[in-house]
Amino acid sequence: MDGQSGKTMQSLPDTLSSLKGFNKYLTPGWIESVSHILKELTPTKPHKVMEEDTQNVFECHDTELDIKVAKIQDEMVSLGAQLKQKTLQKRESLNNYLDLKGSIRVFCRMRPFNHEESYSSRTMFTLDESNVFLKVAETKTKQYKFDKVFDPCSTQGDVFSEVEPVIKSAIDGYNVCIFAYGQTGSGKTFTMEGKPKDLGVIPRGIQVLFDRASESNSRFQLTFSMLEIYMGNLRDLLVPGSKTNGLKNVPSLSIKTDPDGGIEIENLVAVTVNNFQEVKRLYGLGTRLRSTASTMANSTSSRSHCLIRISLTSFDAPERKKARNKIWMIDLGGSERLVKTKATGKRLKEGKAINLSLSALGDVIDALQTKKPHVPYRNSKLTQVLRDSLGCESKTLMLVHIRPNENDLCETVCTLGFATRVRSIRLESEESPEVKTRKEDFLKELEQTVSNLEQECDNIRREIKKLEDTVEHLRGPQTSASTNFATSHPSTQELKIDMSKNVRSLKNHREVPRGLPRFMKPTAASQHRIGLNNNVPSINRMKPPMPPKRRPSSVYAESVRFPVNAVTWQSECSSECSISMTSDMNWTPSILDGTECSQDASEYEIKQVIFSEHEKPSQGQVISFKEWQLTESENMQNKTEERSIIDIDNWIHQQILQSAGTCQSKRVLTVPHVTEEETFNIPSPIKIEGTKGCKQAQDEKSELTLQPPPLDAKDIKRPKAVNHFTTAELCSPPSREHCSTNETKKHMNENLAYQGRSRRSLQENLDGCMLKLPESELNTYPEIRPQEEEHSIGNVVYHWRMCFGNDLFGDKR
Ligand SMILES: Nc1ncnc2c1ncn2[C@@H]1O[C@H](COP(=O)(O)OP(=O)(O)OP(=O)(O)O)[C@@H](O)[C@H]1O
């Protein structure tokens, strides 16, 4: 070593010391590499001295840095507390605002004249902000009042701005229900779905939910489900086979009530969604399976009620009303006078079914509005499904649609009459002008408060983010990550993984999901103060003690079937004949109208959830808030365990599996990520965890690990310009040899609770689970005419079909 390097070496410790002043910019990694260089070079000072110097720098660095970081973290905790408080205030203000406006609100929208109408038609209506006036005679008008009226010139944006507060309250943990009601062709689908360049309430609302969830400091899991109520039956629109007889054993959807009055639809597919694009694809799939037909009134008339459900779950947002809630967005079937539509055969039956259920809906809302002691929920499937989302503590919005022309006067009057009934209790004529003005002022005040609080929350979030960045800057990326102060919302992907991990870890290790928002966890300083062991990662320190897990829920469903006389039933209930038919009914051609028609209407099924005595809360029991929180958290875990979170690459595989096994539990699935151009890779094994009440569990060989067939990837190249799932995705056949029993054996005992279900071998079911679109449907949609391929596994031939579809929420690709 020459003199120069010796000099350098001599000055290095000094340099290190001089850097003390800059230690906030030094990362431990940097210091480590410097000390490593020092060790490598021949020291002019003894090693020990140099190490001491380096150590000093480290110590100084650590101490000062820790103090600084601790300060920032304290600040973040206090900001976190402020944010929580503001969020609570905002929730309350928004809720007061909505309550004052009415928890059941009715808007009216009149669509513009269409091309056919515009030349010959004239209207008899005049509108203002909240009234529709009908001219009944030269000097006489009839007035219909609404919470808001949208004239034919109003835009989708205008409508959505009024709907948005209700959607926001879903983020606050309220159940929400938004309906589009009106005569066929009056613009319900236009309002709810919209057009590619003019999106409606559903896409806009879903976007808002994602935005709000990501802005929030809590973690959310959103799942998407889509079903239709067709002629009094529930059909899962995300399960292609439920409409056709291609899949004979599609599990039936049945309505269950939990002890809190919550409604769950057993077997309804719920797909975990991470972003708007995923919802769009699922919506596309569901819409294609929806029952529509050409009628005299509308060439693409909806022949059923279409229900979209977004379920929201957040385990770490105690300020929310409920940890798990849902928002329904419903495009109701067209209310129509059957005389006018001149419907016959099947169309007539469809029309009757729609009218009956709409009338039942009117009865329910009327009973809720007038606070009648009995609310006739049971009179239709529609009201049974929506039982926990209508009325108390939930927000309901009905968008009533009317056509502008004189020819539709009768229907319009019926629609307006229905709306008036729905809105009955709040007829503003009862309010004096003074009260009205005061109310309006208060509403404005509340609106301003909500907007200010939203602004304040945003500012706090930004401040927390800034502080978080500072910590990261001070400590370097690795260390700051371990501080666990990520206040920005984790990607939903992360959440999804996290939540499914939670479920699994709950199963395996009985851990509590994180009960506190991350920024509420103790800072390094507060950890010192309360004497927590520094060696324990902070993430584990704040976990509350895990209460002993309850043994597997003793909830079971009893299924009772008995024949009913349809006539008696109808006469007993003023509304829709609520006959439940299982979805594995056969859709056979009807002689009358030559189209598909359900059979077996003579069976009436009651499903009731029965809870063992020890699970019922004892009357008048008083528990502390802390205990309540623990119990709530425990309940949620148990409920989560009952859900089956399924980790799959191609969730549609699940449909085949489910159809084969007739799983009797709720299904939460994930959407596969498939990009436009990419080759459709052979999916990885499907793993199903804890499907409660699975029939497979009763079968001897039923391990629910599926693998795709040993096909060549080139065989299943994804066609271009596909926006929906291709049928290839839908039809990936499972390989029989991979089905065994390990996973589901655990649930055998639970299955015993299910009564009256026949056993069927998985093998037999797999043989029958060919997934095909019916020919009739393919003829209706020539553009989705599939390319068919055949692959055989053993004796079974699987059909693969690829088809092309349009983008539902917009841009055709
Ligand atoms: N506000 C509007 N602005 C422009 N066009 C509209 C509007 N509302 C409806 N339309 C058009 O009117 C036609 C019928 O509307 P839509 O299909 O939404 O009716 P609908 O009530 O859903 O009917 P159905 O009950 O039979 O399904 C569509 O072509 C739609 O684009």
PDBQT file of the ligand as one rigid body, heavy atoms in Angstrom, charges set to zero:
ROOT
HETATM    1  N1  LIG A 901     -82.353   8.993 -20.867  1.00  0.00    +0.000 N 
HETATM    2  C1  LIG A 901     -82.221   8.429 -22.063  1.00  0.00    +0.000 A 
HETATM    3  N2  LIG A 901     -81.550   9.054 -23.037  1.00  0.00    +0.000 NA
HETATM    4  C2  LIG A 901     -81.410   8.501 -24.257  1.00  0.00    +0.000 A 
HETATM    5  N3  LIG A 901     -81.897   7.292 -24.592  1.00  0.00    +0.000 NA
HETATM    6  C3  LIG A 901     -82.564   6.596 -23.657  1.00  0.00    +0.000 A 
HETATM    7  C4  LIG A 901     -82.768   7.119 -22.353  1.00  0.00    +0.000 A 
HETATM    8  N4  LIG A 901     -83.473   6.229 -21.672  1.00  0.00    +0.000 NA
HETATM    9  C5  LIG A 901     -83.694   5.197 -22.495  1.00  0.00    +0.000 A 
HETATM   10  N5  LIG A 901     -83.169   5.408 -23.696  1.00  0.00    +0.000 N 
HETATM   11  C6  LIG A 901     -83.234   4.487 -24.839  1.00  0.00    +0.000 C 
HETATM   12  O1  LIG A 901     -84.531   3.894 -24.848  1.00  0.00    +0.000 OA
HETATM   13  C7  LIG A 901     -84.458   2.527 -25.216  1.00  0.00    +0.000 C 
HETATM   14  C8  LIG A 901     -85.094   1.646 -24.167  1.00  0.00    +0.000 C 
HETATM   15  O2  LIG A 901     -84.387   1.788 -22.962  1.00  0.00    +0.000 OA
HETATM   16  P1  LIG A 901     -84.048   0.573 -22.018  1.00  0.00    +0.000 P 
HETATM   17  O3  LIG A 901     -83.680  -0.655 -22.765  1.00  0.00    +0.000 OA
HETATM   18  O4  LIG A 901     -83.069   1.080 -21.036  1.00  0.00    +0.000 OA
HETATM   19  O5  LIG A 901     -85.457   0.328 -21.366  1.00  0.00    +0.000 OA
HETATM   20  P2  LIG A 901     -85.836  -0.641 -20.175  1.00  0.00    +0.000 P 
HETATM   21  O6  LIG A 901     -86.746   0.104 -19.291  1.00  0.00    +0.000 OA
HETATM   22  O7  LIG A 901     -84.638  -1.230 -19.569  1.00  0.00    +0.000 OA
HETATM   23  O8  LIG A 901     -86.668  -1.773 -20.922  1.00  0.00    +0.000 OA
HETATM   24  P3  LIG A 901     -86.941  -3.281 -20.442  1.00  0.00    +0.000 P 
HETATM   25  O9  LIG A 901     -87.682  -3.249 -19.186  1.00  0.00    +0.000 OA
HETATM   26  O10 LIG A 901     -87.759  -3.845 -21.536  1.00  0.00    +0.000 OA
HETATM   27  O11 LIG A 901     -85.624  -3.922 -20.344  1.00  0.00    +0.000 OA
HETATM   28  C9  LIG A 901     -82.990   2.216 -25.400  1.00  0.00    +0.000 C 
HETATM   29  O12 LIG A 901     -82.697   2.276 -26.764  1.00  0.00    +0.000 OA
HETATM   30  C10 LIG A 901     -82.283   3.332 -24.696  1.00  0.00    +0.000 C 
HETATM   31  O13 LIG A 901     -81.038   3.617 -25.273  1.00  0.00    +0.000 OA
ENDROOT
TORSDOF 0
